[in-house]
Amino acid sequence: MITLTVNNQSYTVDVEPGMPLLWVLRDVLHLTGTKYGCGMAQCGACTVHLNGEAVRSCVTPVSRAQDQPVITIEGLSSNSSHPLQKAWAEEDVPQCGYCQSGQIMAAAVLLRENPNPTDQDIDDAMSGNICRCGTYQRIRKAIHRAASMQKEGGVQ
């Protein structure tokens, strides 16, 4: 049995310690916002926060998450009011939308660590997240907009 805290809720799951966190989130806890992309930590679709850091849940064993906070896209805000979620909608970022939860979770760590990123900062931080539709310019614009929202509203 492994004890997890996901989106500020405690869970005890009966899974193998080596099972990828992604499958626990999706198949055991039914939190399907985190997507499976490549299974090799190359695309970023499965990005979640583990103890405040962006990790690829497809290659993170669930045992690593024991007794550490995990935040998924569902836990970023209860009503899609996070500045990144608002900016994503306002900038009409998603095309197919498949990569978006991973993109937003990676961007959230970027803005926490660098509340006023340059284009280069964004490109560097987001380089591990692949968008098959190529919405990179809209992603960058949305991150800048979210940074402005955070400054104006004091939201972290």
N, C-alpha and C positions, 0 to 999 in steps of 0.2 A: 504494500500500500504506500502510495506517495501522496503527501499533502502539498497542495498548490494553492496559491492565492492569485486568482485571475480576476482582473477588473474589480479588485477590492472585495471579492467573495472567496471564501475558503471552500476548497473541494478536496476530497480524498478519493483517489482513483486507484483502481486495481489493475495496473498495467506493468509491463516489463520496464525496468529502469532505462533501458536503451532505446525505447520507443521514441521516435521523434516528437518533440513538443507539438508540432503542427498537427499530427494525427490525434493527439490527445485533445487539442483544442477543437478540431473539426468533428471528429468521430465520437469522442467520449463526452465532451462538454457541449457539443452542438453549436459552437461559435464559428460560424462559417464565413465570417468576413475576411479572415486570413486565408489567402489563396495558395494552392499548390501550383508552382510554375514549372520548375525544372528538377527539384529534388537534389540539387547539388550546390546550393547556396550561390548560384551564379546570376539569378535574375532579380531577386529582391521581392517577389510577389508575396512571400511568406513572412515579411519583416514584422516583428513585434518588439515590444520593449521588455527586457528582462533586467530587473534591478536598475531601470532607467537607461539602459543602453539598447540600441537597435541591434537585434540578432536575427539570424535566419533560422526560423523555427523548423525548417525541413531537415536541418542537420544538427539541431540542438537536442541532445537527449533530455527527456523529461526529468531525469534525475538531477540535472543541472539546475532546474527551475524549482526544486523542492525548497520550501521556506524562503523563497525570494519572490518579490512582486512581479507579476506578468501583466502587461497591459496590451490588449488587442485593439483593433480599430473600434470594436463595440464599446470599449472602455475609455476611449479618448475623450468622449463626452456623452452624456446620456441622451442628448437631443440634437446632435450634430451642430452644436453651437461653438465648437472649437474654431478659432480663427482660420486654421488651415481648411477645415471642412467648409466653412463659409466662403473662403477665398476660392476653393476648388469649384464650388457651384457658381460663384460670381464670374469667374474667368472661363467657365465652361470647359474645364480641363478634360474630363473623361471623353474618350471616343468609344472604345469598346468597354473600358472601365475595369478590365481584369486586374491590372497592376496597381490600381489606385490606392487600395488600402496599404499596400507595402510602401508606395511612394509617400503617402501622407505620414505614415509612422516614421519613416526615415527623415522626412522634413521636420517633424516635431522635435526630434533630437537635435537636428541642426539649429533650429530656432531657439531651443533651450540653451544651447552652448554658444550660439552666436546670434543674438537678437537683431543684428543689422548686417546680414550677409551681402557680399558683393555678388555679381553674376558668377565670378570665378569660384567663390566660396560655395555657391549653390551647385555649380557644375561639378566641383570636386566631391562634395558631400553626397550628391545624388548619382554619381557615376556608376555605382553598383546596382542601381535600380533600372531595369530595362522596360521600356514602353514600346511594344511592338507597333503601335499606331504612330509613334513619333511625336507625341504631344509635348516634347521637351520645352519648347518656348512658352507654352501655356503653363506648364508646371513651374518654370522659373518665375513667370509673372505672378502666379498665385502665391508662391512663397514670399515674394516681395510684398504683395498685398497683405498677406497674413502678418508679416513683420510689422507693417504699418498699423494694422489693427491692434496688435499687441501693444505697440507704443502708445497709441491713442487711448486704448481702454485699460491698459495696465494688466492685460491678461497674459499669463505665462504659459 
